[in-house]
Amino acid sequence: MAVLIASNLRKEFSGSPLFDGVSFTLNRRDRLALAGSNGAGKTTLLRALIGETSIQGGELAFAKGTRVALHDQRPPRQQGLTLREYALSGAADLVAIEQELRRLEQAMSDGDHGPQTMARYAEAQARLEHAGGWTWREKAASTLRGLGFRDADLDRSLDTFSGGELTRASLARALAGDPDLLLLDEPTNHLDVDSLEWLENELSSLDAAIVIVAHDRWFLEAVTTAVLELDGGRSHFFAGPWHKWRLERAARAMAAQKTAARVGDDIERLERFVERFRYKKSKAKQAQAKLSQIGRLEQERKKAVGELESLTKRRRTLGFEFLKPARTGRIVLDAERLSVSAGDKKLLNGGTLVLERGEHVALVGPNGSGKTTLLETMLGNREADGGSIKLGHGVEPAYFSQHEVELDERGTVLDCAMTMTKLARPQAQALLGRFLFSGWSEHEKQVTSLSGGERRRLALAVVVASGANLLVLDEPTNHLDLESREALEAALEAFPGTVLLVSHDRALLDAVAERTVAVEEQTLVSYDGGWADLVRSRAEARDTAPAPAAPVAARKPKAERPKKERQKPTELERVEARVAELERRVGTLEAKLAEDWTDMDVLTAHRTARDELCQELARWEELFEAAPKKV
């Protein structure tokens, strides 16, 4: 039975339709991605599904008892709660189920074994077991750990966490409630790669329908099974993964182009007939019929041209064009035996990093490993605990921070652009236009009144026009849509200077980086290539690592081993071996997938391997729970 059936949904703002005719069906384990440009109505649709905003037409039909949870970028409304209490606050119905089970157990112990009581008890017990049984609270704590929180964080007050941490807490709350329908608006924001991979696995195994709005291409490919495209008020549903939708969209554009050309040829042929015979009595009726046919064909051509324009129009994306930088010496940055701390926490102990002219290097590591602190230390914005840092001859760095770029706030957006880039007024206006600040009203906005997203766009514009030959970029894709991310990716690939990039966008890392430096156990480890190469190298290292030797005293000569000890592997051991094999296969396929998203054989093999892995893990859990425990 479907979790949700949406039929002909219509949403209006000030009398104008935001979208109209939106229809789709969601079953359990469907993962639907909402695609479309900013302003197409994706977030509005999510809020309509949970009832936070009204619709002006159509119908939403939910299965009986459907539990819906929404995660978005709004900060938590609850005050005075700890992180643990906040995460559990999304599961009030589970608390109620526990209370009802205790009441029913008491009723049965008092002799009430009627069919209604027994049926309700079975229903409540099944609901609780679906959420993880009586240990669902620990499962919620495990979700918080998977999203990067530590045990010490669980009992801290919400008001002690940063905005990014609260966003992750909101995601944990949505997952903890064991919903039937999970709505996720930008769930990948503020997650490091380890947490992203954890979330991908969690969503793949979740027994629920999921609707996702995200700009992370790698994440969308790993999770989604269908796409609902919102564009120009219309919608198009595609049953298939993300990459197949993009291919199908291109095929639709090609078909529309062929239709428009064919219909245009037909119209020209009919017009020639009418022009030739419209004044001949013997052909007058035929000419009139052809005129009517031309009218119908004009409508068909108009529809085809409209669809083609919708599918191929260039959306307003950020205009990434870097000025050609001045040439530097061969060594751009040399950091040796570097030690860095944040308060009492040691982040780096004796790390070394050398950047050469023209290198594009990615810096990766989990949240809290010190990537941002390291960047700021290398740029001289923080003091190192030890070691040395040298910038090479002629190096002019530009730093794009994930938190707050220092902008000149003394005047307007145009004043800021001119002051910080030294561009003349016409060139500064053109630069702002490429970064979506168009027209007099946008240029004359006060910098102090800009939103967070607008500040980031203005800061990117300043970096683009800086003429720097060393770009240090910390999460530059935050708040950028898919098209703008791809535009940034193409520009960074073509940038002739040196790039040091921190990002959680694995597609960007894999496309731009020629070398990847990972923060591992308070030191820096260098890997050749981008993200896929890093994944492959780590997988190979795990596969070739020698197994720990058994204690000598535990070994017996082969001839002395009793036959009864030579037992076949248990089913649990066989499943464990299969899980290890599948994990290696999934890692290898993900590395290949990152190299070529269009390889259908690899994509099919990857999805099959992930499904098999989920099944084997579920079987392993069953066998492990059933196995006799040693005392």
N, C-alpha and C positions, 0 to 999 in steps of 0.2 A: 504494500500500500504506500502511496506517495506521502511524503512528509508535508509537502506544500504544492499546490497548483495555483499559479498566477495566470489570470486571464484578462487580456486587453487593459492593462493598467495604464491610467492616464494621470499625470501630475501637472498642475498649472502653477505658474507664478505670475501674478498681476494679469491674469486672463490669457497669458500666452503659454502654450504647452512646453514643458521641459522635456517630457517624453510621452509617447502615446502608442497604444497597441502593444505593450510589452507583455509577452506571454512565455511561460516556461513551466516545467514540472521538475520537482526535486524529489528524488528517492534517497533512502539511507545510503551513505557512502558515496553519493554524488559530491563532487567538488567543483563548484561553478565559479569561474573567474568573471568578474565584470570588467569589460574593456571599453575604452572610450577616452576622449580628451578631457582635460580638466574643465569642469562646468557642464559635462554631459548628463549629470544626474546620478552618478554611481553611489555616492554617499547618501543622497536623498532617497534612493531606492532602498538601501539598507535600512534606513530609519523608518521608511514606510512599512517594511516587512515586520519590524518589531512594534509598530504602532505609535512611534514617536512623532510622525507627521502624517497628515491625511492625504488621501488620493481623491481625485475628482471623477474617476471612472474606473470600471473594471472590478474584479473580484479576487480576493485572496482566500483560498480554502485550505485550512490546516487540518492535518489528521488530529483526531481526538486526543486531548491531553498533551499536545506538542509543547515542549519546553524550548524557548528561544532565548539565546544569549547574544549580546552585541559587544564587541570590543572596538573602540575607536580611539581617537587621539585626545578626547576630552579628559581633563584631570578628574580623579575620583571626587565624588560629591561628599562621601562620608568623612567625617572629622572625628578625631579622638580614637581611631582604631589602630591596632598594630597591623603589620603587614599580614600576619597569619589570619587575624580576624577579618581583614578586608577580603582576602582571597576566599575565605569560607562564607562570606556574606552573600555570595552568589548562589549558595546551595541551601537556601532556607527550606526548600521542599524536602531535601534529604534529612534535615533535622526533624521535620514534621513526620516523615516516613518512619524514622527511628522511634519517635514517640508513639506512633500508631502501632508499630510492631510490639512494643512493650505492653501497650494497652490490650492488644489482641491476645498476646501470650498470657496476660493475667486473666482475661476472660475465658480462655481455653482451660487454664489451670483451675478455674472455678466451675468447669463443667460445660461451657458453651462450645459445642462442636457442631453447630448448625452449618448448613451449606453456605450461607451468606458470609458467616465469620471465616470459614475455611477458605472460601474463594478470595475474600479481601486480604487475608493473611498471605496467601500465595502470590497475589498481585503485588502487595507491598514488598514482600521478600524479593521477588524478581526485579522490582525497580531498584532496590538497594544493591542487589548483586550486580546489576548492570553498571552501577556507579563505583563498583569495587568492593562491595560488602561493607562490613562494619569498619574496615580500615580506610574508608574513603578520605578521611581527614589526612592520613599520612600520604595518600595519593596526591592530595592537593599540595602538601608540603614538597613532595617530590617534583611536582610541576614547577613550583617556585625555584627549586634547585636547577631544574633543566633550563630555566630561563635566566640563569646566571646569579641567583641569590644564594647567599651562604646561610648556614643554620643560625649564625649569630644575627642575621638580619630579620629573622621571622618574628621576633617579639619587639622590634623597633617600631616607634610610632610613624605613621604615614608622613607626617610633616617633617621628618628628618631625611626624606629621600628626595633626589633630584627629579626633574620633570621626566627625563628619560626612564628612570627607574620606576616612576609611577605608571608610565605607559606599559612597561613590562608587567607590573603588578595587575593592571587592568586586564591584560591578556590572560594571566594566571587565573584571575577571578572568573573570566568567561569559561575557561576550560574546566575549572573545578566544579562547576554546577552540573556537569554531565548532561549538556543540552541535547535535544533531538535535532535542532537547527542552530548552527553556529554562524554568526555573521562577523566577519573580520575586515576592518577597515585599516589598511596599512599595518598588518601585524608584524612586518619585518623591521619596522623602525626601531632603532636603539638596541637591536640584537647583534651580538658578535657572531662569527661564523659557526662556532660550536653550538650556540643557542639556536641559530637558524637550522642547522642540521638536526638538532634535537626536535625542533618544532615540525620540520618536514616529516620525520618519522612518526611523531605523535599524531599529526593530522592524517597521515596515511592509514593509521591503525584505528582511528576514532570511529565508533559506531554511531555516526550522525551524518546529516547532510550539512554541507559547508558552502557559504557564499563568501568570496574573497575579492577585495580590492587591494591591489599591490602593484608596485613598480619594479619589483625584483624579478628579472627575467628567469634566472636560475630557479628561484623558488616556485614561480608559476609553472615552469615546465615539470618540476619534480612532483607537484601536488595536484594540479587541476585535471579534471576529466571532461569538462565542457566549458564553453565560453558564451557569455551573453554580451553582445556588442551593442553599445548605445552610441548613436551618432546622429546628430541633427534632429533629435526628437523621435527618431525611429529606432527599432531594435532588430537584431538578427541573432538567432540562437544557433549555436554549432555544437553538436555532440562529438567531442573529441578533445585531445590534449592541446595545449597552447600552441605548439609549433605547427600542428596540422591546421589549426584555425588560421594562422598567419599565411600558410600556403593556400588555403581555401579562399581567403580574402583576396589574395593576389589573383587567383583563378577567376573570382567573380569580377574583378576589375577588367581582366582580359576579355571575359565573355561579354561584359557591358560594352567594351570598346568595339568588339566585333559586331555586336548587335547594332550599335549606333551607325557603324560604317555600312553594314548590309542594308539597313532600313534607309539610310541616306541614298544609297545607290538605287533602291527601289523607287524612292520618291522622285529622283532625277529622271528615271526611265518613264514613270507615269506622267510627269510634267511634260516630257517631250511628246508623248502621245496626245495629251490634251492640247498642247500648243499646235500640233499638226492638224488635229481633226475637230476641234471644238466648233468650227464654223461650217462644217460639212453636215448637211441634214442627215445623211445616211449613218453618220458616226456620232451624232449629237448625244444620243442616249448613253452610248458607251463612254464618251468623254465626260458626261456628268457623273457616271458611276465611278470613273477613275478619280474625279475630283473628290468624291466622298471617301474613296479608298485612301487618297493622299491625306485627307484630314485625320483618318484613323492612324495612319503611319506616322504622322507628325506627333501625335500623342505618344506613340510607342517610342519614337526617337527621343522625345523630350524626357521620358522616363529613364531610358538607357543612359542618356547624357547626364541626367541628374545623379543616377547611381554611380556612374563613372567619376564624376566630380567629387562625390562624397567619399569614394574609396581611394582616390588618388590625390586629393587636394593636399597641399603642403600646410600642415598645421603650423601655427606660430610657435616655433621652437627657438631656443636661445641661440644666438649667432656666435658660435665659438670660432674666433679667428685670432690667433696669437701673432703678435708682431715678431718679426725675425730678430732673435736676440743676438747680442754681442758675443763674440767667441771668448771662451774661457781657457784657462790652462787645462792640461790633461786631467789632473786631479781636481775635482770640484769640491769634495768634502772628505775629510780624513778624521775619523773619530777612533781613538785607540784607548783600550783598557778603560772604557767609560763606565762609571758607576753612578746610578741615579736612584734617588729615593723620593717618596711622597710622604712627608711626615715621618712616622716611624716605620713605614713599609718600604723595604728594599725592593726596587723594581728591576734594576739591572746591575750586574756585578761583573765588571771587566769585559764589556761588550765592545766589539770592533766593527766598524762599518766604513767602507771606502766607496765613494761614488766617482765614476769617471765621466768625462765630458760626453753628453749625448745619451747616457744610460737612462732607461726608464725602469725604476725599481719600486716594487710594492713592499710595504711594511705591514705584516699581519700579526695577529695574536689575539687572545681572548680579551673581553672587556676587563679593565683593571690591571692589565699586564704592563701598562706604562707607555703605550704608543704615542699618545698626545704629549705626555711629559717628555718623552725622548725627543720628539720633533722640536718642542720649544727649547729644550736644552741645547740641541745642536744649532739652533738659530740664535743662541745667546740670550734668550728671554728668561732662562732659569739657570741657576748655578748647578754644575755637576758636583757630585760628591768626590769624584776622582777621575783621572784620565785626562786626555787632551782632545780638543776639537779645533780643527783648522779648516777655514774656507780657502779654496784655491784662488789663483790669480784671476782677477777680473770677474769674480762671481757676484752676481746681483740677484739675491733671492727674493721671492715673493711668497708670502705665507697665506694660505686660505684655511682659516680655523673652522672647526665644526661647531664651536660655541659662539663666538662673537668676534667678527673682524672689526678692527678699529676703523671706524668711519668718521670723517669730518662731519660733525653734527651741528655746525654753526649756521647752516643755511639750508638751501633746497637740495633736491636730488641732483639737479643740473650743476649747482655750485659745487657740490661734493665731487661729482665726476670730473669737472674741470680742474679743481684744486688738486685732486689726488692723482690724476693722469697727465696733467700739464697739456691736455688737448685744447685746441681752440673750440669756441662755442659750436660751430656746425659739426665738427667731428665728434664732440662729446654728445650732441643730440643724436647723431647717427648711432653711436655706441649704445646709448640708452634705449633707442628704438629696438635694437637687436636683442636687448634684454627685457623686452615687454614693458618698458616705460615709454608709452607712446603719447604724443600730444602735449600741449601746453600744461594741462591740469596735472599730468603725471610728472612732468619735469619740475613743476613748481611746488610739489609736495615738500613739506619739511621732513628732513631726515629723521627727526625725533618722533614723527608720527607714523613711520613705516612699521608694517607688521614684520614678524620674524622671517617669513618667506621672502618678503620684499627686500629686507636687509641683506639676505643671502644673495639674491639676484644682483643687487647693487655691488656687493663685495666681489662677486664673480666678475662683473664688468670691469671693476678696478684692476683685478688680477690680469684679466685678458689684455688690457691696454697698458700694462706696466712695463712691457719690454724686458721683463726679467729673463735670465737664462737658467735659473734654478727655480722650478715650481715645487713648492712643498704644499700638498693638498691633503687636508684632513676631512674625510667624508664629504667630498664635493657634491655628491648626487642627492643628498638629503633635500627633500621638497621638489625634486625635479621629476617631470613625467617621463614616460618611456622614450618618447621621441627625443627629448632634450638629453637624456642619458646617452642615447646612441650618438647624438651630435657631439657631445663632450668626448665620448670614446673615440670617435673618428678624428677629432682635433688633437687629442693627446697622442694618438698613434703617429700623427704627422708632425708633432712638435719637434723641432730640431735640437732644442736644448735638453737639459737634464730634468727628470721628474722623480720626485719621491712622493709616493701616493699611499695614503691610508684609506681603506674603504672596506665595507662589508658587502659591496655589490660584486659577487664572484664573477659575473660576466664581464664587468669592467676590469677587474684585476687580471682576468685571463687574457683579455684583448690587449691591454696596454703594457703589462709588465714583461720585461725581458729577463728579469731576475726577481726572486721573491725572498725577502729576509723575514724570518719568523722569530718572534720573541718566545724562547723556550727555556724554561727553568732559569730565568734571570740572566740569560745570555742571548746573543744573536746568532742565528744559524742561517746560512745562505743556501738557496736552492736555485738552480738554473731554470728559467722559464716562468710561466704564469701559474695561475691557481691549479689548473689541471695537472701540470708537471709536479707541483708540490704534493697534491693528493697521491699521484702515482709514486713519487719517491717515498712518501711515508708508508704507503701500502707495501712497497717492495721491502722496506726496512723491517716492517712487522713480519713479513713472510719469511725473511732470511734470518731473523733473530734466532739464535740457538736456544733450544729448550733448556730450562734449568736442570742441571745434573741431579740425579737422585742420590741421597746419602749412601756412601759406600756400605755402611752396615746394613742398609735395607736391601742390598743386592745379594742374589744367590747365583752360584754357577748354574748354567743352563742345565747340566746333567742332573743336578740335585733338585731342581724345581719339581715339586709334586705335580702330577698330571691334573689333579683337581683344581690347581691354581690357574691353569691355562684355560680360562673361561672365555667364551665369546663376549664381545662388547655388549653391554646392556643397551636397551633401546634408548635410554637417556644419553648414554655416551655416543651412540650413533647420531642422535639428533644434534648433540653439541657439535660433533664433527661437521655435520651438514650445515649448521648455522655459521660456523667459522668459514667454511668453503663459500657459502653464499655471500657473506660479508665481504670477502676478498673479491668475489666476482662483481658485486655491486660497486665497490670502489674502483675497480678497473674500468667498468662500463661508464661510470660517472666521469672518469678522466677522458675517455674517448668521446663522450657526449659533449664535453666542454670544447673539444677541438672542432667538432662538426655537428651542429644542432640539426642538420637536415638529413643525417644518415638514418634512414628509416629502420634498417636492420638493427643498428645499435640501440635506437630508441625502443624498439619492440623488445629486444633482449633485456634492456634495463628495466622496463616496467614488469616484465615477467619475473626477473630475478628479485625485484623488490617485493612482489606479491608472494613469491615462494618463501622469501625470508620472513615476512610477517606471519605466514602460516607455520613455519618451523619454530619461530619464537613462541607463538601461542602454544604449540605442542610441547615445547621444552618447559614452559611454565606449568602445564598440566602434569607432566612427568615429574618435575622437580617437587611439586607440592605433594604428589602421591608417593614419592620415594621415602623409604624408612629413614628417619633421622638418627644420626649417631649420637650417643650420649657419653 
